Amino acid sequence: MSMFETTLDSYAHSNGLKDVNTYYKVLFAILTMFVSVVSQSPIVPLVIFGILTALIIFKAKISPKFYLKFLAVPFLFAFITFVFMAIFFGVGAPILKLGIFNLAVTVDGFNLGFLVLARIMGGFSCLAFLALTTPMTELFSVFEDIKIPQIVIELAMLMYRYIFLFLDEAVTMYHSQETKLGYSSFRKSYKSMGMLASNLFIKTWMKGEQVYIAMESRCYDGSIRTMGEKGSIKSIGAQNLLLLALFEVTLAIGTYLTASFSVF
């Protein structure tokens, strides 16, 4: 089991919001993410990102260092998207000329790219909130209750497990190569990474076969049962639902009022 999986599951099972009704957290995350995605200005998604980050760090007691690592990859992709959209999308007066192949950052491109960046970070913070405060077994139980097709839930469960299986194999192989000085020089590093990439698929395939055999030996019949103390919609309470509705309405009003906002 990889260190990342251990840490993620550890936080999901022991955080300040662990005992909050799972339906309430799912409703909060999904509705907030929807508002972030449909927003026509970057203000509301950035506000959502700030609020969710504060909840994750100060209310759920998630380590800021771990949370920053958790955000690193999506932020990198969001920033790359922002750069490409700022350069290659949009028309209008250039605000920055790069001096290479007549490339320039335009007003429309910058505004569109920054909006996409804000949407990505706002939406991902909602997903991070769910992943870091709610055990996956409880989430899958909620998905079953709301009649998500069983095949979709099982695929999601297997994908979740095999992502970490893939990472675990990659880390094991990397450390094995490192102890044999496989990364002592640029040439050796290039060769070692090629060997790791070529062998990783085979290793994870074999590991998956072993896991499947282990599941069959434990009477796996094509369906995976989920268990979790997720509560119910009725147990959320009228006051909590009212607070959620007021919060989402406030965000929706903010989205409407800031629809015409642009950085430039």
N, C-alpha and C positions, 0 to 999 in steps of 0.2 A: 504494500500500500504506500502510495507516495505521500510525501510530507504535506503537499498542497491539499490532497484529499483529507488527510487527518485533520489539518487545521480547519478546513472548510466545514467538515462535519462536526468538529468540536465546537466551533462558533454557532453552528445552526442548532445544536442541541443544548448549548449553555450560553445564552445571551440574555440581556435585559428584557427582550420582547418575546422570549420563547413561549411564555404562557398566554400571550395574547391570542384571541380567537383566530384560527387560521383563515376562515372565511373573511374575516374583517381585514386581515393583512392582504389577502388576494384581491379583494374588492378595491382596497386603497391603492395597491400597486398598479392594477390594471387600469382603473379609471384615471389615475394620475399620469400613467404612461400615455394613455390615449390623448389627454389634453396636451402633453408635451409634443406628441407627434403631429397634431393638427395645428399647433400654434404657427402663426404667420410672422412672428417676430422672435428673436432670440431671448427676450427678456424673461418670459414665463418659463421656458425650459431651463434657463440658468437659475431661476428662483427655485424651481422644482429640484434641480441638482443640489442646490445649497440646503434646502429643507431636508431632503432625503439623506444627504451626507451628515447633517447634524443629528438626525435620528439614529443613523447607523453608528456613529462614533460616540455620541453622548448619552443616548437613550438605550441602545442595544449593547453598549460597552464593547464595540469591536475595536481591535487595535488599529490606530491610525496608520501605522506602518504597513500592516497587512492589507488594509483597505486601499492604500495607495498602490501597492503591488497589484491588487485585484483590478484596479482601474487602468493600469499601465497599458495593457494591450488594446482595449477599446479606445483609449485616448489617442494612442499612436495611429490607429486606423482612421479615427475621426480627424486628426490633424492632417494626415496625408490627403484625405478627401477634401478637406478645407483648402489646402494648398493647390490641388489640381483644379478644383472648381473656381478658385480665385483667379487662376491663370487662363484656363481654357474655356470657361463658361461666362456668358454674359457679354453685353456690349456696353458702350458708353465711354466716357472719358477715362483714360488710364490714371491711376493714382500712384503707380510705381512701374517704371520701365526697367526690365531686367537686362536689356542690352544684349540678349541672346536670341537670334532668330526672330527679332521683333516681338518677342513675348512681353506681355505687360499684365499687371493686375488691374482689372477694371472695377468700377464702382459696383455694377450689377453682380459681377463674379464674386467679389469680396463679400457683399451682403448675403448672397445665396450660400456661399461656402460657410460663412459664419453661422447662418441659420441652421444648416445641416449639422454642423459641429455641435451647436447647442442642443438640437433635438436628440442627437445620438447620446450625448452625455446625460441629458435629462431622462431619456428612456432607459438607458443602461443603469442609472442609479436606482430606478424602480425595480429592475430585475435583480440588482445587487442586494437591495433591501429584502426581497423575498428569499434569495439564495442564502443570505447570511443570518437571517432571523427565523427561518422555517425549515425544519427537516424535510428532505425530499419525500420521505414516505407519507408525510401528512399532505404535501402538495398533490401527490399522485392520488391519495384518497379523495381529496376535493375534486380532482378531475374526474374520478369515477362517479362521484355524486352528481356532477353537473352533466353527466352523460357524454363525456368525451369518448369516442370509440375506443374499445379495449385495445385494439391493435396499435393505436397511436400511443396510448399510455405505456404499453409494454415496450414499444420501440424506444420511447423516451427514457424509460428506466434502463434498458440495455445500453443505450447510447451514453447515458450518464455514467454507468459503471465502466464501460469500455474506454471512455475518454481517459479516465484515471489509470486504467490498465495500460493503455498506450503510453501515457506519461511515465508510469512506473518502469516499464521496460526501457524507455528511452533514457531515463536517469541511471538505471542499473548499467546499461551498456556504456553510457558516457563515463561513469566512474571507473568501470573496468578498463576502458581505453586510457583514461587519465593516469591510472596507476602504472600503466605500461609505457608512460611517456608519449602517448599518442598525440598530445597537443603541445609538445615541447618546441615546435617550430611551425612556421606558417605552412610549409609543404606537408609536414606530418598531420597538421590540423585539417588541411584540405582533404587529405586521403582518409583520415579517420572519420570525418563527417560523412564522406561518401559511403564508407563501409557501414556506418551506423544507419544511414538512410536506407541502404539496400537491404540490410538485415532486419530492420525494425518491423517491416510489414510481415515478414515470415514469422518472426518471433511472436508478434501479437496475434497472428492467425493461429499458431499452435497453442498459445495460451488461451485463446477463445475456445478452441476445441476442447481443451481440458476443463474449462469452466462449464461448457455445455454438457459434457459427460458427467461432471459432478452434479449438475442440476437434474439430469435424467435419473441418476442414481438415487435422487431424493424425491422421486415421483413427480417430476415436472411434466405437466400434461398440456403445455402450450399456453397456459395463462399464469400470471404472477399475481398472487394475492398481496394486497397492501393493508397495513394497519397503522393507525395513528390517532392520537387524541386531538382531533381537529375541531371539536365543537360542532356547532350548527349555526345556520343563519339566525334562527330565533334567539339563540343565546348571545348574540351580539349586543342586543339591547337597543331600545328606541333612542336613548340619549347618544350613544356612540354612532348610530346610523345618521342621526341629525347632524352631529359634528362632521361626519364624513361628507354629507351632502353640502353643508355650508362651505367646507374647505374646497370641494370640487367646483361649486358654483362660483366661489371667489376666484379660483384659477380661470374658469371660463370667462368671467367678466374681465379679468386682466388680459386674457387672450384677445378679447374683442377690442378693448381700449388701446392695446399696443399693436394692433394689426398693421398700422402704417409706419411703425418705427423701423428705422434702418440705421446702421452704423454710420454710413456716409450718405 
